[in-house]
Amino acid sequence: MRLRIHHFFDIIRDIGKGIEFEPHPYGHSNHIVARKIRDGEVSEIELVMGCDDICERCVHKVNGHCDDAIHHKGFSGKEEYNNFLDSRIMEVCGLHEHDILMPCELLARGMLYAGKMEWIYSVNDPEHTAGRKMDFLKGLKILPEK
């Protein structure tokens, strides 16, 4: 499976929130990928910067790139924002693009990620980041039990 690191950690956060993974209007495959990770059906993940297996059927995937626009503290494109986040997360976790890891190896880096969330998401509202961290830590405890 090919994933952006923030997509993997967002899935862990969503597990902590108790989200039911359902199809999204954009048509992407988050619900499929998340269920596979939750259910232990993924043996290896290749880390990528750019469109991944979640993005495959998304209406915003155009010519291999995300064309979704955002207006978020200096960012106008979602791909630019996601690349910013992914580069910070990989730096904190000692990871590189095209590294191939088992999900348990990524989960083992979860506390490194959680410990630096305020820096990683420095362009986000601090309250939102605090909620993300709380839900992520819940998910981190839940997932190994699955």
C-alpha positions as CSV (number, residue, x, y, z in Angstrom):
1,M,0.0,0.0,0.0
2,R,1.2,3.5,-0.8
3,L,0.4,6.2,1.7
4,R,1.2,9.7,2.8
5,I,2.3,9.6,6.4
6,H,-0.3,12.1,7.5
7,H,-3.0,9.8,6.0
8,F,-1.8,6.9,8.1
9,F,-1.8,9.0,11.3
10,D,-5.2,10.6,10.4
11,I,-6.6,7.1,10.2
12,I,-5.3,6.3,13.7
13,R,-6.8,9.6,14.9
14,D,-10.2,8.7,13.3
15,I,-10.1,5.2,15.0
16,G,-9.6,7.1,18.3
17,K,-12.6,9.3,17.5
18,G,-14.7,6.2,16.8
19,I,-15.4,7.3,13.3
20,E,-17.2,4.8,11.0
21,F,-15.4,4.7,7.7
22,E,-17.9,5.5,5.0
23,P,-17.5,6.6,1.4
24,H,-16.8,10.3,0.9
25,P,-18.5,12.6,-1.7
26,Y,-15.1,13.2,-3.3
27,G,-14.9,9.5,-4.2
28,H,-11.5,8.8,-2.6
29,S,-10.7,5.5,-1.0
30,N,-10.1,6.6,2.6
31,H,-12.9,4.3,3.9
32,I,-11.4,1.3,2.2
33,V,-7.8,1.9,3.2
34,A,-8.8,2.8,6.8
35,R,-10.8,-0.4,7.2
36,K,-7.9,-2.4,5.9
37,I,-5.5,-0.8,8.4
38,R,-8.0,-1.1,11.2
39,D,-8.6,-4.7,10.5
40,G,-4.9,-5.6,10.2
41,E,-5.1,-6.4,6.4
42,V,-2.1,-4.3,5.5
43,S,1.4,-5.8,5.8
44,E,3.6,-3.1,4.3
45,I,3.2,0.6,3.6
46,E,5.4,2.6,1.2
47,L,5.5,6.3,2.3
48,V,4.9,8.7,-0.5
49,M,4.8,12.5,-1.0
50,G,1.9,13.1,-3.3
51,C,-1.2,11.1,-4.4
52,D,-1.4,7.8,-2.6
53,D,-3.8,4.8,-2.6
54,I,-6.4,7.0,-0.7
55,C,-6.4,9.5,-3.5
56,E,-6.9,7.0,-6.4
57,R,-10.6,7.7,-7.2
58,C,-10.8,11.2,-5.8
59,V,-12.4,13.9,-8.0
60,H,-9.5,16.2,-7.1
61,K,-6.8,13.9,-8.4
62,V,-5.9,15.5,-11.7
63,N,-2.8,14.4,-13.7
64,G,-1.4,12.7,-10.6
65,H,-1.8,15.8,-8.4
66,C,-4.4,17.1,-6.0
67,D,-6.1,20.2,-7.4
68,D,-8.2,20.8,-4.2
69,A,-7.9,24.4,-3.1
70,I,-7.7,25.5,0.5
71,H,-7.3,28.9,2.2
72,H,-5.3,28.2,5.3
73,K,-2.6,30.4,6.8
74,G,-0.4,30.9,3.7
75,F,-1.5,27.8,1.8
76,S,-3.8,27.9,-1.3
77,G,-3.5,24.3,-2.4
78,K,-4.2,21.2,-0.4
79,E,-1.2,19.4,-2.0
80,E,1.2,22.1,-0.9
81,Y,-0.3,22.0,2.6
82,N,-0.1,18.2,2.8
83,N,3.5,18.2,1.5
84,F,4.3,20.7,4.3
85,L,2.8,18.4,6.9
86,D,4.2,15.2,5.5
87,S,7.8,16.6,5.4
88,R,7.5,17.7,9.0
89,I,6.1,14.4,10.2
90,M,8.7,12.4,8.3
91,E,11.5,14.6,9.8
92,V,10.1,14.1,13.4
93,C,9.7,10.3,12.9
94,G,13.1,9.8,11.1
95,L,11.4,8.6,7.9
96,H,11.9,9.2,4.2
97,E,9.9,9.1,1.0
98,H,9.7,5.5,-0.4
99,D,10.6,3.9,3.0
100,I,8.6,0.7,3.3
101,L,7.4,-0.2,6.8
102,M,5.0,-2.5,8.5
103,P,2.1,-0.7,10.2
104,C,3.4,-1.7,13.6
105,E,6.7,0.1,12.7
106,L,4.7,3.3,12.0
107,L,2.7,2.9,15.1
108,A,5.9,2.6,17.1
109,R,6.8,6.1,15.9
110,G,3.4,7.4,17.0
111,M,4.7,8.9,20.2
112,L,7.4,10.9,18.3
113,Y,4.6,12.3,16.2
114,A,2.3,13.1,19.1
115,G,5.2,14.7,21.0
116,K,5.8,17.2,18.2
117,M,2.2,17.8,17.0
118,E,2.2,21.4,18.1
119,W,5.2,22.1,15.8
120,I,4.0,19.9,13.0
121,Y,0.6,21.7,12.9
122,S,1.9,25.1,13.9
123,V,-0.3,26.7,11.2
124,N,-3.4,25.2,12.7
125,D,-5.6,26.4,15.6
126,P,-4.0,25.1,18.8
127,E,-7.3,23.8,20.1
128,H,-7.8,21.8,17.0
129,T,-4.3,20.3,17.3
130,A,-5.0,19.4,21.0
131,G,-8.1,17.6,20.0
132,R,-6.2,15.8,17.2
133,K,-3.6,14.7,19.6
134,M,-6.1,13.4,22.1
135,D,-7.9,11.4,19.5
136,F,-4.6,10.1,18.0
137,L,-3.4,8.9,21.4
138,K,-6.8,7.0,21.9
139,G,-6.4,5.4,18.4
140,L,-2.8,4.5,19.2
141,K,-4.1,2.5,22.2
142,I,-7.0,0.9,20.3
143,L,-5.3,-0.2,17.1
144,P,-2.8,-2.7,18.6
145,E,-5.8,-4.5,20.2
146,K,-7.5,-5.1,16.9
